[in-house]
């Protein structure tokens, strides 16, 4: 139960896709956005437009954390 990779660097305008390969649902939640539950085997994507470091977590599993650096 972790995001892999936990830290990612992308260009502004890139789309990031989170794929849930676990057997339980997860979320990708940050200030201002939330994927909602992502079922096992499903995915969710977001276009990263704002530059900076975005921290995110899973609302179901608070120890699951990650960051996206948008350059």
CHARMM-style PDB file with segment names, atoms N, HN, CA, C and O in Angstrom:
ATOM      1  N   UNK     1       0.836  -1.177   0.000  1.00  0.00      PROA
ATOM      2  CA  UNK     1       0.000   0.000   0.000  1.00  0.00      PROA
ATOM      3  C   UNK     1       0.875   1.232   0.000  1.00  0.00      PROA
ATOM      4  O   UNK     1       1.178   1.815   1.041  1.00  0.00      PROA
ATOM      5  N   UNK     2       1.271   1.610  -1.207  1.00  0.00      PROA
ATOM      6  HN  UNK     2       1.024   1.137  -2.053  1.00  0.00      PROA
ATOM      7  CA  UNK     2       2.080   2.814  -1.381  1.00  0.00      PROA
ATOM      8  C   UNK     2       1.940   3.288  -2.811  1.00  0.00      PROA
ATOM      9  O   UNK     2       1.608   2.510  -3.706  1.00  0.00      PROA
ATOM     10  N   UNK     3       2.194   4.571  -3.022  1.00  0.00      PROA
ATOM     11  HN  UNK     3       2.464   5.203  -2.295  1.00  0.00      PROA
ATOM     12  CA  UNK     3       2.259   5.096  -4.369  1.00  0.00      PROA
ATOM     13  C   UNK     3       3.649   4.780  -4.916  1.00  0.00      PROA
ATOM     14  O   UNK     3       4.642   4.929  -4.204  1.00  0.00      PROA
ATOM     15  N   UNK     4       3.727   4.349  -6.162  1.00  0.00      PROA
ATOM     16  HN  UNK     4       2.920   4.228  -6.741  1.00  0.00      PROA
ATOM     17  CA  UNK     4       5.029   4.039  -6.753  1.00  0.00      PROA
ATOM     18  C   UNK     4       5.073   4.619  -8.160  1.00  0.00      PROA
ATOM     19  O   UNK     4       4.319   4.187  -9.032  1.00  0.00      PROA
ATOM     20  N   UNK     5       5.936   5.582  -8.386  1.00  0.00      PROA
ATOM     21  HN  UNK     5       6.549   5.933  -7.677  1.00  0.00      PROA
ATOM     22  CA  UNK     5       6.875   6.151  -7.417  1.00  0.00      PROA
ATOM     23  C   UNK     5       6.160   7.120  -6.480  1.00  0.00      PROA
ATOM     24  O   UNK     5       5.114   7.673  -6.820  1.00  0.00      PROA
ATOM     25  N   UNK     6       6.729   7.313  -5.318  1.00  0.00      PROA
ATOM     26  HN  UNK     6       7.578   6.863  -5.042  1.00  0.00      PROA
ATOM     27  CA  UNK     6       6.140   8.224  -4.336  1.00  0.00      PROA
ATOM     28  C   UNK     6       6.413   9.681  -4.691  1.00  0.00      PROA
ATOM     29  O   UNK     6       5.671  10.570  -4.274  1.00  0.00      PROA
ATOM     30  N   UNK     7       7.471   9.933  -5.459  1.00  0.00      PROA
ATOM     31  HN  UNK     7       8.074   9.210  -5.798  1.00  0.00      PROA
ATOM     32  CA  UNK     7       7.801  11.291  -5.912  1.00  0.00      PROA
ATOM     33  C   UNK     7       7.941  11.254  -7.428  1.00  0.00      PROA
ATOM     34  O   UNK     7       8.606  10.379  -7.983  1.00  0.00      PROA
ATOM     35  N   UNK     8       7.310  12.208  -8.083  1.00  0.00      PROA
ATOM     36  HN  UNK     8       6.769  12.918  -7.633  1.00  0.00      PROA
ATOM     37  CA  UNK     8       7.293  12.259  -9.537  1.00  0.00      PROA
ATOM     38  C   UNK     8       7.524  13.698  -9.971  1.00  0.00      PROA
ATOM     39  O   UNK     8       7.055  14.630  -9.317  1.00  0.00      PROA
ATOM     40  N   UNK     9       8.244  13.882 -11.069  1.00  0.00      PROA
ATOM     41  HN  UNK     9       8.625  13.125 -11.599  1.00  0.00      PROA
ATOM     42  CA  UNK     9       8.457  15.217 -11.628  1.00  0.00      PROA
ATOM     43  C   UNK     9       7.912  15.232 -13.047  1.00  0.00      PROA
ATOM     44  O   UNK     9       8.236  14.366 -13.859  1.00  0.00      PROA
ATOM     45  N   UNK    10       7.074  16.235 -13.339  1.00  0.00      PROA
ATOM     46  HN  UNK    10       6.811  16.939 -12.679  1.00  0.00      PROA
ATOM     47  CA  UNK    10       6.445  16.351 -14.654  1.00  0.00      PROA
ATOM     48  C   UNK    10       6.503  17.799 -15.124  1.00  0.00      PROA
ATOM     49  O   UNK    10       6.802  18.706 -14.347  1.00  0.00      PROA
ATOM     50  N   UNK    11       6.217  18.000 -16.395  1.00  0.00      PROA
ATOM     51  HN  UNK    11       5.974  17.263 -17.026  1.00  0.00      PROA
ATOM     52  CA  UNK    11       6.125  19.350 -16.954  1.00  0.00      PROA
ATOM     53  C   UNK    11       4.687  19.842 -16.811  1.00  0.00      PROA
ATOM     54  O   UNK    11       3.748  19.046 -16.808  1.00  0.00      PROA
ATOM     55  N   UNK    12       4.525  21.147 -16.694  1.00  0.00      PROA
ATOM     56  HN  UNK    12       5.288  21.793 -16.696  1.00  0.00      PROA
ATOM     57  CA  UNK    12       3.181  21.732 -16.645  1.00  0.00      PROA
ATOM     58  C   UNK    12       2.427  21.312 -17.901  1.00  0.00      PROA
ATOM     59  O   UNK    12       2.951  21.406 -19.011  1.00  0.00      PROA
ATOM     60  N   UNK    13       1.206  20.851 -17.719  1.00  0.00      PROA
ATOM     61  HN  UNK    13       0.780  20.774 -16.818  1.00  0.00      PROA
ATOM     62  CA  UNK    13       0.386  20.386 -18.830  1.00  0.00      PROA
ATOM     63  C   UNK    13       0.416  18.874 -19.018  1.00  0.00      PROA
ATOM     64  O   UNK    13      -0.398  18.329 -19.764  1.00  0.00      PROA
ATOM     65  N   UNK    14       1.346  18.187 -18.348  1.00  0.00      PROA
ATOM     66  HN  UNK    14       2.007  18.630 -17.742  1.00  0.00      PROA
ATOM     67  CA  UNK    14       1.400  16.726 -18.437  1.00  0.00      PROA
ATOM     68  C   UNK    14       0.223  16.105 -17.693  1.00  0.00      PROA
ATOM     69  O   UNK    14      -0.297  16.679 -16.735  1.00  0.00      PROA
ATOM     70  N   UNK    15      -0.184  14.934 -18.145  1.00  0.00      PROA
ATOM     71  HN  UNK    15       0.238  14.468 -18.923  1.00  0.00      PROA
ATOM     72  CA  UNK    15      -1.226  14.162 -17.479  1.00  0.00      PROA
ATOM     73  C   UNK    15      -0.573  13.070 -16.648  1.00  0.00      PROA
ATOM     74  O   UNK    15       0.246  12.302 -17.153  1.00  0.00      PROA
ATOM     75  N   UNK    16      -0.937  13.002 -15.374  1.00  0.00      PROA
ATOM     76  HN  UNK    16      -1.603  13.626 -14.964  1.00  0.00      PROA
ATOM     77  CA  UNK    16      -0.440  11.947 -14.482  1.00  0.00      PROA
ATOM     78  C   UNK    16      -1.573  10.940 -14.303  1.00  0.00      PROA
ATOM     79  O   UNK    16      -2.719  11.313 -14.052  1.00  0.00      PROA
ATOM     80  N   UNK    17      -1.234   9.661 -14.437  1.00  0.00      PROA
ATOM     81  HN  UNK    17      -0.303   9.358 -14.641  1.00  0.00      PROA
ATOM     82  CA  UNK    17      -2.210   8.585 -14.280  1.00  0.00      PROA
ATOM     83  C   UNK    17      -1.825   7.762 -13.061  1.00  0.00      PROA
ATOM     84  O   UNK    17      -0.696   7.281 -12.961  1.00  0.00      PROA
ATOM     85  N   UNK    18      -2.761   7.599 -12.136  1.00  0.00      PROA
ATOM     86  HN  UNK    18      -3.678   7.989 -12.217  1.00  0.00      PROA
ATOM     87  CA  UNK    18      -2.577   6.740 -10.975  1.00  0.00      PROA
ATOM     88  C   UNK    18      -3.333   5.445 -11.247  1.00  0.00      PROA
ATOM     89  O   UNK    18      -4.544   5.470 -11.465  1.00  0.00      PROA
ATOM     90  N   UNK    19      -2.638   4.324 -11.238  1.00  0.00      PROA
ATOM     91  HN  UNK    19      -1.654   4.303 -11.061  1.00  0.00      PROA
ATOM     92  CA  UNK    19      -3.231   3.003 -11.467  1.00  0.00      PROA
ATOM     93  C   UNK    19      -3.282   2.260 -10.136  1.00  0.00      PROA
ATOM     94  O   UNK    19      -2.256   2.117  -9.471  1.00  0.00      PROA
ATOM     95  N   UNK    20      -4.445   1.793  -9.744  1.00  0.00      PROA
ATOM     96  HN  UNK    20      -5.278   1.908 -10.284  1.00  0.00      PROA
ATOM     97  CA  UNK    20      -4.589   1.050  -8.498  1.00  0.00      PROA
ATOM     98  C   UNK    20      -4.355  -0.438  -8.772  1.00  0.00      PROA
ATOM     99  O   UNK    20      -5.203  -1.107  -9.363  1.00  0.00      PROA
ATOM    100  N   UNK    21      -3.203  -0.948  -8.339  1.00  0.00      PROA
ATOM    101  HN  UNK    21      -2.514  -0.404  -7.859  1.00  0.00      PROA
ATOM    102  CA  UNK    21      -2.885  -2.361  -8.516  1.00  0.00      PROA
ATOM    103  C   UNK    21      -3.084  -3.157  -7.233  1.00  0.00      PROA
ATOM    104  O   UNK    21      -2.743  -4.338  -7.172  1.00  0.00      PROA
ATOM    105  N   UNK    22      -3.638  -2.508  -6.204  1.00  0.00      PROA
ATOM    106  HN  UNK    22      -3.916  -1.548  -6.254  1.00  0.00      PROA
ATOM    107  CA  UNK    22      -3.952  -3.195  -4.946  1.00  0.00      PROA
ATOM    108  C   UNK    22      -5.314  -3.879  -5.067  1.00  0.00      PROA
ATOM    109  O   UNK    22      -5.998  -3.752  -6.082  1.00  0.00      PROA
ATOM    110  N   UNK    23      -5.691  -4.602  -4.019  1.00  0.00      PROA
ATOM    111  HN  UNK    23      -5.135  -4.705  -3.194  1.00  0.00      PROA
ATOM    112  CA  UNK    23      -6.984  -5.285  -4.005  1.00  0.00      PROA
ATOM    113  C   UNK    23      -8.059  -4.481  -3.279  1.00  0.00      PROA
ATOM    114  O   UNK    23      -9.203  -4.922  -3.177  1.00  0.00      PROA
ATOM    115  N   UNK    24      -7.693  -3.303  -2.776  1.00  0.00      PROA
ATOM    116  HN  UNK    24      -6.764  -2.945  -2.860  1.00  0.00      PROA
ATOM    117  CA  UNK    24      -8.632  -2.430  -2.065  1.00  0.00      PROA
ATOM    118  C   UNK    24      -8.658  -1.058  -2.742  1.00  0.00      PROA
ATOM    119  O   UNK    24      -7.702  -0.695  -3.427  1.00  0.00      PROA
ATOM    120  N   UNK    25      -9.735  -0.291  -2.560  1.00  0.00      PROA
ATOM    121  HN  UNK    25     -10.512  -0.586  -2.002  1.00  0.00      PROA
ATOM    122  CA  UNK    25      -9.806   1.042  -3.151  1.00  0.00      PROA
ATOM    123  C   UNK    25      -8.822   2.013  -2.497  1.00  0.00      PROA
ATOM    124  O   UNK    25      -8.442   1.853  -1.337  1.00  0.00      PROA
ATOM    125  N   UNK    26      -8.423   3.018  -3.266  1.00  0.00      PROA
ATOM    126  HN  UNK    26      -8.731   3.148  -4.208  1.00  0.00      PROA
ATOM    127  CA  UNK    26      -7.571   4.105  -2.791  1.00  0.00      PROA
ATOM    128  C   UNK    26      -8.089   5.417  -3.369  1.00  0.00      PROA
ATOM    129  O   UNK    26      -8.922   5.420  -4.275  1.00  0.00      PROA
ATOM    130  N   UNK    27      -7.591   6.524  -2.840  1.00  0.00      PROA
ATOM    131  HN  UNK    27      -6.914   6.521  -2.104  1.00  0.00      PROA
ATOM    132  CA  UNK    27      -7.868   7.839  -3.418  1.00  0.00      PROA
ATOM    133  C   UNK    27      -6.548   8.542  -3.683  1.00  0.00      PROA
ATOM    134  O   UNK    27      -5.498   8.150  -3.174  1.00  0.00      PROA
ATOM    135  N   UNK    28      -6.628   9.580  -4.484  1.00  0.00      PROA
ATOM    136  HN  UNK    28      -7.481   9.898  -4.897  1.00  0.00      PROA
ATOM    137  CA  UNK    28      -5.520  10.519  -4.669  1.00  0.00      PROA
ATOM    138  C   UNK    28      -6.102  11.872  -4.289  1.00  0.00      PROA
ATOM    139  O   UNK    28      -6.886  12.450  -5.040  1.00  0.00      PROA
ATOM    140  N   UNK    29      -5.719  12.371  -3.128  1.00  0.00      PROA
ATOM    141  HN  UNK    29      -5.082  11.900  -2.517  1.00  0.00      PROA
ATOM    142  CA  UNK    29      -6.357  13.549  -2.555  1.00  0.00      PROA
ATOM    143  C   UNK    29      -5.317  14.606  -2.220  1.00  0.00      PROA
ATOM    144  O   UNK    29      -4.322  14.325  -1.551  1.00  0.00      PROA
ATOM    145  N   UNK    30      -5.558  15.817  -2.689  1.00  0.00      PROA
ATOM    146  HN  UNK    30      -6.366  16.045  -3.232  1.00  0.00      PROA
ATOM    147  CA  UNK    30      -4.676  16.944  -2.413  1.00  0.00      PROA
ATOM    148  C   UNK    30      -5.541  18.152  -2.115  1.00  0.00      PROA
ATOM    149  O   UNK    30      -6.766  18.099  -2.221  1.00  0.00      PROA
ATOM    150  N   UNK    31      -4.902  19.223  -1.747  1.00  0.00      PROA
ATOM    151  HN  UNK    31      -3.906  19.267  -1.661  1.00  0.00      PROA
ATOM    152  CA  UNK    31      -5.646  20.459  -1.498  1.00  0.00      PROA
ATOM    153  C   UNK    31      -6.292  20.909  -2.815  1.00  0.00      PROA
ATOM    154  O   UNK    31      -5.599  21.231  -3.780  1.00  0.00      PROA
ATOM    155  N   UNK    32      -7.606  20.925  -2.836  1.00  0.00      PROA
ATOM    156  HN  UNK    32      -8.169  20.663  -2.052  1.00  0.00      PROA
ATOM    157  CA  UNK    32      -8.308  21.403  -4.019  1.00  0.00      PROA
ATOM    158  C   UNK    32      -8.785  20.323  -4.978  1.00  0.00      PROA
ATOM    159  O   UNK    32      -9.552  20.631  -5.891  1.00  0.00      PROA
ATOM    160  N   UNK    33      -8.369  19.074  -4.814  1.00  0.00      PROA
ATOM    161  HN  UNK    33      -7.747  18.824  -4.072  1.00  0.00      PROA
ATOM    162  CA  UNK    33      -8.877  18.008  -5.685  1.00  0.00      PROA
ATOM    163  C   UNK    33      -8.829  16.653  -4.999  1.00  0.00      PROA
ATOM    164  O   UNK    33      -8.031  16.414  -4.093  1.00  0.00      PROA
ATOM    165  N   UNK    34      -9.719  15.768  -5.466  1.00  0.00      PROA
ATOM    166  HN  UNK    34     -10.367  15.963  -6.202  1.00  0.00      PROA
ATOM    167  CA  UNK    34      -9.846  14.438  -4.887  1.00  0.00      PROA
ATOM    168  C   UNK    34     -10.351  13.505  -5.974  1.00  0.00      PROA
ATOM    169  O   UNK    34     -11.342  13.798  -6.643  1.00  0.00      PROA
ATOM    170  N   UNK    35      -9.672  12.388  -6.147  1.00  0.00      PROA
ATOM    171  HN  UNK    35      -8.867  12.150  -5.604  1.00  0.00      PROA
ATOM    172  CA  UNK    35     -10.060  11.425  -7.172  1.00  0.00      PROA
ATOM    173  C   UNK    35     -11.357  10.710  -6.845  1.00  0.00      PROA
ATOM    174  O   UNK    35     -12.017  10.177  -7.737  1.00  0.00      PROA
ATOM    175  N   UNK    36     -11.733  10.695  -5.555  1.00  0.00      PROA
ATOM    176  HN  UNK    36     -11.197  11.128  -4.830  1.00  0.00      PROA
ATOM    177  CA  UNK    36     -12.782   9.793  -5.133  1.00  0.00      PROA
ATOM    178  C   UNK    36     -12.197   8.388  -5.098  1.00  0.00      PROA
ATOM    179  O   UNK    36     -11.030   8.207  -5.443  1.00  0.00      PROA
ATOM    180  N   UNK    37     -12.975   7.391  -4.689  1.00  0.00      PROA
ATOM    181  HN  UNK    37     -13.923   7.539  -4.408  1.00  0.00      PROA
ATOM    182  CA  UNK    37     -12.431   6.037  -4.606  1.00  0.00      PROA
ATOM    183  C   UNK    37     -12.017   5.507  -5.983  1.00  0.00      PROA
ATOM    184  O   UNK    37     -12.774   5.585  -6.950  1.00  0.00      PROA
ATOM    185  N   UNK    38     -10.804   4.970  -6.045  1.00  0.00      PROA
ATOM    186  HN  UNK    38     -10.189   4.907  -5.260  1.00  0.00      PROA
ATOM    187  CA  UNK    38     -10.316   4.311  -7.252  1.00  0.00      PROA
ATOM    188  C   UNK    38     -10.339   2.812  -6.949  1.00  0.00      PROA
ATOM    189  O   UNK    38      -9.574   2.335  -6.111  1.00  0.00      PROA
ATOM    190  N   UNK    39     -11.193   2.090  -7.610  1.00  0.00      PROA
ATOM    191  HN  UNK    39     -11.815   2.477  -8.290  1.00  0.00      PROA
ATOM    192  CA  UNK    39     -11.354   0.661  -7.346  1.00  0.00      PROA
ATOM    193  C   UNK    39     -10.107  -0.117  -7.742  1.00  0.00      PROA
ATOM    194  O   UNK    39      -9.283   0.353  -8.527  1.00  0.00      PROA
ATOM    195  N   UNK    40      -9.986  -1.310  -7.184  1.00  0.00      PROA
ATOM    196  HN  UNK    40     -10.655  -1.692  -6.547  1.00  0.00      PROA
ATOM    197  CA  UNK    40      -8.885  -2.205  -7.561  1.00  0.00      PROA
ATOM    198  C   UNK    40      -8.914  -2.422  -9.069  1.00  0.00      PROA
ATOM    199  O   UNK    40      -9.959  -2.735  -9.641  1.00  0.00      PROA
ATOM    200  N   UNK    41      -7.761  -2.253  -9.705  1.00  0.00      PROA
ATOM    201  HN  UNK    41      -6.913  -1.998  -9.240  1.00  0.00      PROA
ATOM    202  CA  UNK    41      -7.652  -2.431 -11.148  1.00  0.00      PROA
ATOM    203  C   UNK    41      -8.040  -1.225 -11.975  1.00  0.00      PROA
ATOM    204  O   UNK    41      -7.872  -1.237 -13.194  1.00  0.00      PROA
ATOM    205  N   UNK    42      -8.558  -0.181 -11.341  1.00  0.00      PROA
ATOM    206  HN  UNK    42      -8.695  -0.171 -10.350  1.00  0.00      PROA
ATOM    207  CA  UNK    42      -8.979   1.025 -12.052  1.00  0.00      PROA
ATOM    208  C   UNK    42      -7.883   2.083 -11.988  1.00  0.00      PROA
ATOM    209  O   UNK    42      -6.876   1.914 -11.300  1.00  0.00      PROA
ATOM    210  N   UNK    43      -8.096   3.174 -12.716  1.00  0.00      PROA
ATOM    211  HN  UNK    43      -8.914   3.312 -13.275  1.00  0.00      PROA
ATOM    212  CA  UNK    43      -7.116   4.264 -12.718  1.00  0.00      PROA
ATOM    213  C   UNK    43      -7.844   5.602 -12.692  1.00  0.00      PROA
ATOM    214  O   UNK    43      -9.055   5.684 -12.899  1.00  0.00      PROA
ATOM    215  N   UNK    44      -7.061   6.646 -12.432  1.00  0.00      PROA
ATOM    216  HN  UNK    44      -6.078   6.579 -12.264  1.00  0.00      PROA
ATOM    217  CA  UNK    44      -7.574   8.015 -12.421  1.00  0.00      PROA
ATOM    218  C   UNK    44      -6.467   8.902 -12.955  1.00  0.00      PROA
ATOM    219  O   UNK    44      -5.292   8.657 -12.680  1.00  0.00      PROA
ATOM    220  N   UNK    45      -6.822   9.931 -13.717  1.00  0.00      PROA
ATOM    221  HN  UNK    45      -7.776  10.130 -13.941  1.00  0.00      PROA
ATOM    222  CA  UNK    45      -5.792  10.813 -14.271  1.00  0.00      PROA
ATOM    223  C   UNK    45      -6.131  12.271 -14.027  1.00  0.00      PROA
ATOM    224  O   UNK    45      -7.290  12.655 -13.869  1.00  0.00      PROA
ATOM    225  N   UNK    46      -5.064  13.073 -14.003  1.00  0.00      PROA
ATOM    226  HN  UNK    46      -4.123  12.761 -14.132  1.00  0.00      PROA
ATOM    227  CA  UNK    46      -5.209  14.515 -13.778  1.00  0.00      PROA
ATOM    228  C   UNK    46      -4.150  15.253 -14.582  1.00  0.00      PROA
ATOM    229  O   UNK    46      -2.983  14.862 -14.603  1.00  0.00      PROA
ATOM    230  N   UNK    47      -4.567  16.310 -15.235  1.00  0.00      PROA
ATOM    231  HN  UNK    47      -5.515  16.627 -15.218  1.00  0.00      PROA
ATOM    232  CA  UNK    47      -3.626  17.188 -15.930  1.00  0.00      PROA
ATOM    233  C   UNK    47      -3.049  18.136 -14.891  1.00  0.00      PROA
ATOM    234  O   UNK    47      -3.785  18.833 -14.192  1.00  0.00      PROA
ATOM    235  N   UNK    48      -1.732  18.154 -14.797  1.00  0.00      PROA
ATOM    236  HN  UNK    48      -1.134  17.588 -15.365  1.00  0.00      PROA
ATOM    237  CA  UNK    48      -1.048  18.983 -13.804  1.00  0.00      PROA
ATOM    238  C   UNK    48      -0.687  20.320 -14.464  1.00  0.00      PROA
ATOM    239  O   UNK    48       0.258  20.387 -15.251  1.00  0.00      PROA
ATOM    240  N   UNK    49      -1.423  21.362 -14.151  1.00  0.00      PROA
ATOM    241  HN  UNK    49      -2.190  21.308 -13.512  1.00  0.00      PROA
ATOM    242  CA  UNK    49      -1.230  22.658 -14.812  1.00  0.00      PROA
ATOM    243  C   UNK    49      -0.409  23.646 -13.981  1.00  0.00      PROA
ATOM    244  O   UNK    49       0.419  24.376 -14.526  1.00  0.00      PROA
ATOM    245  N   UNK    50      -0.633  23.671 -12.674  1.00  0.00      PROA
ATOM    246  HN  UNK    50      -1.306  23.077 -12.231  1.00  0.00      PROA
ATOM    247  CA  UNK    50       0.020  24.665 -11.818  1.00  0.00      PROA
ATOM    248  C   UNK    50       1.417  24.190 -11.423  1.00  0.00      PROA
ATOM    249  O   UNK    50       1.595  23.061 -10.968  1.00  0.00      PROA
ATOM    250  N   UNK    51       2.401  25.064 -11.603  1.00  0.00      PROA
ATOM    251  HN  UNK    51       2.256  25.982 -11.973  1.00  0.00      PROA
ATOM    252  CA  UNK    51       3.774  24.725 -11.227  1.00  0.00      PROA
ATOM    253  C   UNK    51       3.920  24.696  -9.705  1.00  0.00      PROA
ATOM    254  O   UNK    51       3.224  25.416  -8.989  1.00  0.00      PROA
ATOM    255  N   UNK    52       4.833  23.855  -9.227  1.00  0.00      PROA
ATOM    256  HN  UNK    52       5.398  23.270  -9.808  1.00  0.00      PROA
ATOM    257  CA  UNK    52       5.097  23.748  -7.805  1.00  0.00      PROA
ATOM    258  C   UNK    52       5.092  22.304  -7.360  1.00  0.00      PROA
ATOM    259  O   UNK    52       5.019  21.388  -8.179  1.00  0.00      PROA
ATOM    260  N   UNK    53       5.169  22.109  -6.066  1.00  0.00      PROA
ATOM    261  HN  UNK    53       5.228  22.853  -5.401  1.00  0.00      PROA
ATOM    262  CA  UNK    53       5.157  20.766  -5.487  1.00  0.00      PROA
ATOM    263  C   UNK    53       3.765  20.499  -4.917  1.00  0.00      PROA
ATOM    264  O   UNK    53       3.261  21.263  -4.095  1.00  0.00      PROA
ATOM    265  N   UNK    54       3.164  19.421  -5.360  1.00  0.00      PROA
ATOM    266  HN  UNK    54       3.574  18.800  -6.028  1.00  0.00      PROA
ATOM    267  CA  UNK    54       1.832  19.041  -4.920  1.00  0.00      PROA
ATOM    268  C   UNK    54       1.945  17.781  -4.068  1.00  0.00      PROA
ATOM    269  O   UNK    54       2.366  16.733  -4.558  1.00  0.00      PROA
ATOM    270  N   UNK    55       1.575  17.880  -2.812  1.00  0.00      PROA
ATOM    271  HN  UNK    55       1.232  18.731  -2.414  1.00  0.00      PROA
ATOM    272  CA  UNK    55       1.546  16.712  -1.929  1.00  0.00      PROA
ATOM    273  C   UNK    55       0.158  16.096  -2.001  1.00  0.00      PROA
ATOM    274  O   UNK    55      -0.843  16.809  -2.077  1.00  0.00      PROA
ATOM    275  N   UNK    56       0.102  14.766  -1.978  1.00  0.00      PROA
ATOM    276  HN  UNK    56       0.915  14.187  -1.917  1.00  0.00      PROA
ATOM    277  CA  UNK    56      -1.183  14.085  -1.997  1.00  0.00      PROA
ATOM    278  C   UNK    56      -1.141  12.868  -1.080  1.00  0.00      PROA
ATOM    279  O   UNK    56      -0.071  12.428  -0.659  1.00  0.00      PROA
ATOM    280  N   UNK    57      -2.324  12.330  -0.778  1.00  0.00      PROA
ATOM    281  HN  UNK    57      -3.193  12.687  -1.121  1.00  0.00      PROA
ATOM    282  CA  UNK    57      -2.436  11.178   0.117  1.00  0.00      PROA
ATOM    283  C   UNK    57      -3.681  10.381  -0.229  1.00  0.00      PROA
ATOM    284  O   UNK    57      -4.499  10.815  -1.040  1.00  0.00      PROA
ATOM    285  N   UNK    58      -3.822   9.220   0.385  1.00  0.00      PROA
ATOM    286  HN  UNK    58      -3.158   8.867   1.044  1.00  0.00      PROA
ATOM    287  CA  UNK    58      -5.024   8.397   0.265  1.00  0.00      PROA
ATOM    288  C   UNK    58      -5.880   8.640   1.503  1.00  0.00      PROA
ATOM    289  O   UNK    58      -5.400   8.498   2.628  1.00  0.00      PROA
ATOM    290  N   UNK    59      -7.132   9.002   1.304  1.00  0.00      PROA
ATOM    291  HN  UNK    59      -7.522   9.117   0.390  1.00  0.00      PROA
ATOM    292  CA  UNK    59      -7.992   9.273   2.458  1.00  0.00      PROA
ATOM    293  C   UNK    59      -8.315   7.997   3.238  1.00  0.00      PROA
ATOM    294  O   UNK    59      -8.621   8.069   4.428  1.00  0.00      PROA
ATOM    295  N   UNK    60      -8.253   6.845   2.598  1.00  0.00      PROA
ATOM    296  HN  UNK    60      -8.004   6.786   1.631  1.00  0.00      PROA
ATOM    297  CA  UNK    60      -8.507   5.579   3.286  1.00  0.00      PROA
ATOM    298  C   UNK    60      -7.287   5.087   4.063  1.00  0.00      PROA
ATOM    299  O   UNK    60      -7.422   4.416   5.087  1.00  0.00      PROA
ATOM    300  N   UNK    61      -6.099   5.424   3.569  1.00  0.00      PROA
ATOM    301  HN  UNK    61      -5.989   5.969   2.738  1.00  0.00      PROA
ATOM    302  CA  UNK    61      -4.836   4.933   4.146  1.00  0.00      PROA
ATOM    303  C   UNK    61      -3.882   6.110   4.292  1.00  0.00      PROA
ATOM    304  O   UNK    61      -3.061   6.344   3.405  1.00  0.00      PROA
ATOM    305  N   UNK    62      -3.971   6.862   5.400  1.00  0.00      PROA
ATOM    306  HN  UNK    62      -4.637   6.672   6.120  1.00  0.00      PROA
ATOM    307  CA  UNK    62      -3.222   8.115   5.573  1.00  0.00      PROA
ATOM    308  C   UNK    62      -1.702   7.977   5.494  1.00  0.00      PROA
ATOM    309  O   UNK    62      -1.006   8.974   5.298  1.00  0.00      PROA
ATOM    310  N   UNK    63      -1.175   6.758   5.644  1.00  0.00      PROA
ATOM    311  HN  UNK    63      -1.740   5.949   5.804  1.00  0.00      PROA
ATOM    312  CA  UNK    63       0.278   6.598   5.522  1.00  0.00      PROA
ATOM    313  C   UNK    63       0.715   6.554   4.062  1.00  0.00      PROA
ATOM    314  O   UNK    63       1.909   6.619   3.768  1.00  0.00      PROA
ATOM    315  N   UNK    64      -0.237   6.445   3.154  1.00  0.00      PROA
ATOM    316  HN  UNK    64      -1.207   6.393   3.392  1.00  0.00      PROA
ATOM    317  CA  UNK    64       0.083   6.499   1.729  1.00  0.00      PROA
ATOM    318  C   UNK    64       0.180   7.966   1.326  1.00  0.00      PROA
ATOM    319  O   UNK    64      -0.822   8.680   1.314  1.00  0.00      PROA
ATOM    320  N   UNK    65       1.385   8.411   0.997  1.00  0.00      PROA
ATOM    321  HN  UNK    65       2.200   7.831   1.007  1.00  0.00      PROA
ATOM    322  CA  UNK    65       1.602   9.806   0.615  1.00  0.00      PROA
ATOM    323  C   UNK    65       2.514   9.858  -0.612  1.00  0.00      PROA
ATOM    324  O   UNK    65       3.275   8.929  -0.881  1.00  0.00      PROA
ATOM    325  N   UNK    66       2.419  10.949  -1.335  1.00  0.00      PROA
ATOM    326  HN  UNK    66       1.800  11.704  -1.116  1.00  0.00      PROA
ATOM    327  CA  UNK    66       3.269  11.149  -2.494  1.00  0.00      PROA
ATOM    328  C   UNK    66       3.341  12.614  -2.845  1.00  0.00      PROA
ATOM    329  O   UNK    66       2.621  13.442  -2.287  1.00  0.00      PROA
ATOM    330  N   UNK    67       4.228  12.928  -3.786  1.00  0.00      PROA
ATOM    331  HN  UNK    67       4.813  12.256  -4.240  1.00  0.00      PROA
ATOM    332  CA  UNK    67       4.346  14.305  -4.291  1.00  0.00      PROA
ATOM    333  C   UNK    67       4.537  14.291  -5.802  1.00  0.00      PROA
ATOM    334  O   UNK    67       5.129  13.372  -6.368  1.00  0.00      PROA
ATOM    335  N   UNK    68       4.025  15.327  -6.429  1.00  0.00      PROA
ATOM    336  HN  UNK    68       3.544  16.074  -5.969  1.00  0.00      PROA
ATOM    337  CA  UNK    68       4.271  15.593  -7.845  1.00  0.00      PROA
ATOM    338  C   UNK    68       4.894  16.975  -7.918  1.00  0.00      PROA
ATOM    339  O   UNK    68       4.303  17.949  -7.452  1.00  0.00      PROA
ATOM    340  N   UNK    69       6.080  17.068  -8.498  1.00  0.00      PROA
ATOM    341  HN  UNK    69       6.561  16.277  -8.876  1.00  0.00      PROA
ATOM    342  CA  UNK    69       6.710  18.359  -8.737  1.00  0.00      PROA
ATOM    343  C   UNK    69       6.412  18.743 -10.180  1.00  0.00      PROA
ATOM    344  O   UNK    69       6.788  18.033 -11.113  1.00  0.00      PROA
ATOM    345  N   UNK    70       5.736  19.869 -10.353  1.00  0.00      PROA
ATOM    346  HN  UNK    70       5.431  20.445  -9.595  1.00  0.00      PROA
ATOM    347  CA  UNK    70       5.367  20.347 -11.685  1.00  0.00      PROA
ATOM    348  C   UNK    70       6.297  21.485 -12.042  1.00  0.00      PROA
ATOM    349  O   UNK    70       6.302  22.518 -11.372  1.00  0.00      PROA
ATOM    350  N   UNK    71       7.079  21.311 -13.085  1.00  0.00      PROA
ATOM    351  HN  UNK    71       7.074  20.472 -13.629  1.00  0.00      PROA
ATOM    352  CA  UNK    71       8.038  22.339 -13.489  1.00  0.00      PROA
ATOM    353  C   UNK    71       7.580  23.097 -14.712  1.00  0.00      PROA
ATOM    354  OT1 UNK    71       8.278  23.997 -15.178  1.00  0.00      PROA
TER     355      UNK     71
END
